[in-house]
């Protein structure tokens, strides 16, 4: 007799994410969008347990499945994409620390898993290699010096630690953990004014002789080895796309007229198909294979998110354009997700799909 697979809704972290979304994030989403994610919201995220969703149990995490992690991400993104995006940065440092240098892992992984610390990231510039927006220079006694400009750093003033990446002249990438505060060699810009998610407290970082000790180094590896693992990641569909689309369809359901409800039903059915296709590629196909199929479903998900957010605005009429209205916020968040983490390969596939 085959055992029935547990439902995602029954997982305690999924239930915790729904409480967090309903009680804290959704009621404050428009305020977070305009004026910034608050310390109170970050404290609620930390207390909820979601920061340890994929961390091994031995370090205080839940060791939950990738499916649980995706469901949590969808719920948070649909409630308040600004808060979602701040906490989304946390999970890459956690995964990197789990397999990285022992000293940094033993110091940071448990606090990050248990939610007493929140992590950020500063390494997307590595994808410009062989350009060196941030140069890493090994130091004679151990450790490294970083020089250059990080164009995007999300969560300034809200994160407790961050993962900084740079590349050496001879093609090695160096990742280190550091405290995200103004200090010798590290200066933030003013917060960036964005069309969406300005509330994420995103800044640029100026690095001028910023040094880290050897015990803060998490990973050193050849650039091509890192890039081989990194390149396929952004061909997968971000669960936040489905979360924002679902939230827009919920607005359609609540609009109170038959045409809006019918539109929501049709789009939800299409979205469910795209979601199944996207996650099957992640769960059932080795990373790096069927990249064309991954990009195709990713652009299909973008189209459905755009249709859902547009439909929410159409159903809301002029009042949907008030800054207090969630429909306009969801539409702008959707536009942000279209370009977030965009690589040349993703951009080419998306533009090609729009020409078809």
Secondary structure, DSSP 4 states (H G I P E B T S, - for coil): -PPPPPPGGGSHHHHHHHHHIIIIIHHHHHHHHHH---HHHHHHHHHHTGGGTTS-GGGTS----HHHHHHHHHHHHHH-HHHHHHHHTHHHHHHHHHHS-HHHHHHHHHHHHHTS--EEEE-GGGGGTTS-SEEEEE-TTSSEEEEEEEEEE--TTT-SEEEEEEE-TTSEEEEEEE--S-BTTEEE-SPP--SS-GGG--EEEEEEEEEE-GGGEEEEEEHHHHHHHHGGGGGSPPHHHHHHHHHHHHHHHTT-SHHHHHHHHHHHHHHHHHHHHHHHHHHHS-TTS-HHHHHHHHHHHHHHHHHHHHHHHHHHGGGGGSTT-HHHHHHHHHHHHHHTT--HHHHHHHHHHHH-
